[in-house]
């Protein structure tokens, strides 16, 4: 069983590698609990959706790969949140699909790996994720909501994340190692801020 999760989840190798640790997803769900509906684009095995569904009434996951959507549905059953989750097979940048979706907040989870490289070789600019983060962000803002959360690779600088707009950045450390970043884009934010947060299997520590 993957130590990042409390259950033996369904997922492929990419899902295990790229998946958000459960304790971080719980933290994210707590932060977004004020919203009544949420969407995760490029949801993979749906592990963020699972935790969002414990705090939010309506949660939708979208992924272009059928096997990942099937795994996400199984994980929703495993975590007993099937009743308020749904998962769709589709391209997260398909404008016709996005027009049909509705939510108060959206989490973006594009693939960070450089094309043709090792999985731990992360891209360093918003145009190189799959799909492109700038396009995904723009379409989400146009068709769904301005409340956008972006889980980004550790290689993205504050200035890079600022290209998408004013945001609050959390540098996520897992077992004392920087793993990735979470950027919160909310309309009311007036300046971009950044802080480190630390997680371990036993709990959450903030600095």
DONU-459756 format. One record per residue (C-alpha): z negated, y, x. Coordinates in Angstrom, 3 decimals, decimal comma. Layout:
<rs>
> z_y_x
> Z_Y_X
...
</rs>
This chain:
<rs>
> z_y_x
> 0,000_0,000_0,000
> 0,887_3,474_1,262
> -2,380_5,235_2,229
> -1,084_8,459_0,672
> -1,553_6,967_-2,799
> -4,388_5,355_-4,740
> -2,042_2,785_-6,297
> 0,786_0,569_-5,071
> 3,582_2,840_-6,295
> 7,237_2,067_-6,956
> 9,614_3,727_-4,495
> 12,271_3,316_-1,821
> 11,804_4,108_1,887
> 12,788_7,751_1,357
> 10,228_8,128_-1,398
> 7,467_6,756_0,808
> 8,454_9,026_3,677
> 9,178_12,219_1,731
> 6,699_11,722_-1,089
> 3,918_14,241_-1,505
> 0,463_12,733_-0,755
> -1,488_12,139_-3,934
> -4,358_14,463_-3,017
> -1,878_17,294_-2,388
> -0,187_16,650_-5,730
> -3,606_16,807_-7,393
> -4,224_20,164_-5,708
> -0,825_21,432_-6,868
> -1,467_20,249_-10,428
> -4,814_22,068_-10,457
> -3,113_25,272_-9,369
> -0,478_24,963_-12,094
> -2,796_23,823_-14,886
> -2,465_27,174_-16,691
> 1,105_26,252_-17,669
> 1,958_24,106_-20,691
> 5,279_22,724_-19,452
> 6,723_21,887_-16,038
> 9,862_20,485_-14,426
> 10,281_18,897_-11,008
> 13,847_19,065_-9,674
> 14,774_16,354_-7,128
> 11,663_14,467_-8,229
> 12,212_11,252_-6,271
> 9,596_8,676_-7,277
> 7,934_11,255_-9,518
> 4,544_11,387_-7,807
> 4,119_15,140_-8,303
> 5,150_14,733_-11,958
> 2,460_12,096_-12,403
> -0,294_14,488_-11,347
> 1,205_17,445_-13,207
> 1,175_15,340_-16,371
> -2,602_14,998_-16,112
> -2,966_18,782_-16,407
> 0,171_19,903_-18,269
> 1,338_18,879_-21,754
> 5,062_18,420_-21,062
> 6,481_17,317_-17,705
> 10,113_16,511_-16,873
> 11,508_15,064_-13,646
> 15,161_15,236_-12,620
> 16,840_13,283_-9,816
> 20,437_12,439_-9,069
> 19,691_8,833_-8,055
> 19,216_6,337_-10,874
> 16,935_4,038_-8,865
> 14,549_6,898_-8,143
> 14,414_7,892_-11,797
> 13,689_4,277_-12,733
> 10,888_4,185_-10,160
> 9,506_7,480_-11,476
> 9,334_6,030_-14,986
> 7,485_2,982_-13,666
> 5,055_5,212_-11,763
> 4,375_7,232_-14,902
> 3,389_4,003_-16,646
> 1,321_2,947_-13,629
> -0,651_6,201_-13,783
> -0,753_6,131_-17,609
> 1,061_9,411_-18,195
> 4,216_8,084_-19,878
> 3,472_9,825_-23,158
> 3,970_13,363_-21,830
> 6,554_12,713_-19,110
> 10,293_12,158_-19,189
> 12,755_11,589_-16,377
> 16,456_12,435_-16,349
> 19,293_11,312_-14,107
> 21,272_14,368_-13,057
> 22,322_16,863_-10,424
> 19,614_19,531_-10,041
> 22,327_22,145_-9,470
> 24,372_21,207_-12,543
> 24,368_24,426_-14,555
> 25,129_22,661_-17,831
> 22,105_20,435_-17,326
> 19,826_23,319_-16,338
> 20,834_25,271_-19,434
> 19,391_22,464_-21,553
> 16,044_22,410_-19,747
> 13,031_24,528_-20,609
> 9,678_24,920_-18,843
> 7,147_27,545_-17,813
> 7,111_26,455_-14,155
> 9,482_24,480_-11,922
> 8,766_22,577_-8,701
> 11,681_22,247_-6,260
> 11,837_19,202_-3,972
> 15,178_19,173_-2,097
> 15,671_16,783_0,829
> 14,733_18,400_4,156
> 16,366_15,971_6,574
> 19,337_16,990_8,682
> 22,462_15,127_7,598
> 23,084_12,105_9,828
> 19,802_12,531_11,717
> 16,446_10,836_11,844
> 14,242_11,502_8,827
> 11,724_13,488_10,878
> 14,425_15,892_12,108
> 13,884_18,595_9,504
> 16,240_21,466_8,786
> 15,111_25,008_9,531
> 17,095_27,150_7,090
> 17,407_27,347_3,331
> 21,123_26,525_3,290
> 20,746_23,139_5,009
> 18,531_21,236_2,566
> 20,152_18,810_0,125
> 20,860_20,431_-2,276
> 20,836_23,933_-0,801
> 17,487_25,599_-1,466
> 18,979_29,044_-2,047
> 21,364_27,736_-4,729
> 18,691_25,568_-6,335
> 16,275_28,491_-6,429
> 18,847_30,921_-7,832
> 19,932_28,562_-10,622
> 16,345_27,709_-11,534
> 15,490_31,387_-11,802
> 18,608_32,095_-13,871
> 18,338_29,270_-16,391
> 14,708_28,117_-16,551
> 11,946_30,344_-15,186
> 10,842_32,798_-12,500
> 7,723_30,728_-11,834
> 8,989_28,523_-9,017
> 7,189_26,291_-6,517
> 9,044_25,075_-3,429
> 7,761_22,247_-1,225
> 9,402_23,079_2,078
> 9,527_21,467_5,526
> 7,121_22,574_8,238
> 10,110_23,969_10,138
> 10,504_26,811_7,625
> 8,933_30,030_8,876
> 7,276_32,664_6,730
> 10,396_34,789_7,142
> 12,633_31,916_6,015
> 10,618_31,348_2,849
> 10,555_35,091_2,250
> 14,368_34,995_1,968
> 13,952_33,526_-1,502
> 11,477_36,199_-2,582
> 7,853_37,272_-2,349
> 5,629_34,219_-2,219
> 2,258_32,722_-1,404
> 2,580_30,080_1,319
> 0,249_27,152_1,918
> 0,641_25,390_5,274
> -0,361_21,843_4,380
> -2,171_19,836_7,064
> -2,678_16,118_6,523
> -5,211_14,530_8,889
> -5,153_17,702_11,001
> -1,358_17,688_11,418
> 0,975_20,221_9,794
> 3,175_18,196_7,449
> 4,952_20,655_5,158
> 4,574_23,930_3,279
> 4,212_24,840_-0,376
> 5,545_28,249_-1,420
> 4,557_29,747_-4,773
> 6,996_32,293_-6,197
> 5,489_34,181_-9,117
> 6,848_37,497_-10,515
> 3,454_39,204_-10,236
> 3,153_38,708_-6,469
> 3,395_41,978_-4,529
> 3,370_40,682_-0,961
> 3,990_37,451_0,923
> 0,839_35,763_2,201
> 0,219_32,623_4,233
> -2,781_30,367_4,791
> -3,605_26,913_6,144
> -5,083_24,218_3,923
> -6,323_20,863_5,178
> -6,344_17,527_3,386
> -7,665_14,113_4,304
> -8,053_10,872_2,346
> -11,644_11,768_1,468
> -11,048_15,181_-0,019
> -9,762_18,725_0,311
> -10,947_21,280_2,823
> -9,742_24,872_2,729
> -9,832_27,473_5,470
</rs>
